Amino acid sequence: MIPVSYYLLLSAVLFAIGVFGIVIKRNMVTIFMCIELMLNAVNLTFVTFARYHSLLDGQVFVFFVMAVAAAEAAVGLGIIVALFRNRQTLNVDEADLMKW
């Protein structure tokens, strides 16, 4: 039996990698993948606590988070493709499309 603390440590490491990637990287696709990594870290935490307490609430909530992540992936990739077609770059610093 694997202790709960191992799952929580893995989740914290995944979340920290995602935050580190968002802060450091300037590529939109990389930032987008880091956001997805953070969502999966939170999902792992939900499933861990649901399993630890023998409840299904956390696992059901994970399905909702996954549905939101799928919608975010579809909309986010569409925005990234449209921005690349207009600006010919995926650098966040050069994507000043909303500025006057």
N, C-alpha and C positions, 0 to 999 in steps of 0.2 A: 504494500500500500504506500503510495507516494504521499508525503505530507502536503497539506494545503499551502504551507509557506513556500514550497518550491514553485507551485503554480503562480502564486502571487508575486514571487521574485521574478519569474519569467515575464509575467505581465508588466511589471514595473520596468524591466529592462527594455521590453519592446516599446512601451510608451515613451521611455526616455530616448530611445533611438529615433522615434518619430519626431519628438520635440526638437532634438538636436538637428535632425535633417531639415526641419522647417526653418529653424533659426539660421543655419549655416548655408544651405543650398540656395541658389538663385534660379534654378531651372523649374519651370512650372510643372512639368511631368514628375520630377523628383519630389517636389512639395506635395503634389497630389498623392503620390504613392506613400509618402510619410503620413499624411492624414488617414489614409486607409489602414496603415500599420497601427496607428493610434486607436482607431475604431476596433480593430481586431484585438488589441491588447485589452480594451475595455470589455469586449465580448468574452475573452478568456476569464476575466475577473468575475463577470456575471455567472458564467457556467460553473466556475469553481465554487462560488458561494452557494449557488443553487444545489450543486451536488453535495456540498458539505452539510447543508441544512435539510437535505432530502425534500426539496421543494421544486416545483416546475416553474415558478414565477420568473426566475432569472433566465431560464432557457427560453421561455416564451418571449421575454423582453429582447433576447438576442435575435430572434427572428425579425422583430420590428426594426432593430438596429441594422440588420443585414438588408432589409428592404429599403431603408433610408439610404444606406451606403450604395446600393445598386442604383437608385435614382440619382444620387449625387454623382456616381461614376458616369452615368449617361449624360447628365447635364454638364458636368465639369469637363468631360472630354470634348463635348460639343463646343463649349466656350474656348477651350484650348485650341482646337482646330480652327475655329473662326479667327481667333487672335493671331495664330500663326499665319493664316492666309493674308491677313491685313498688314501685319508688322514684319513678317519673315523672321521672327525670333521668338524664342520661348523664355528669354531672360526676363525676370520679374521687374528689374530696374528699368528696362527699356519699354515695358508695356504700360505706357501712360495714356492709354486710349481714352480714359474718362477725364483727363485734364483738358483745360481750355488752351 
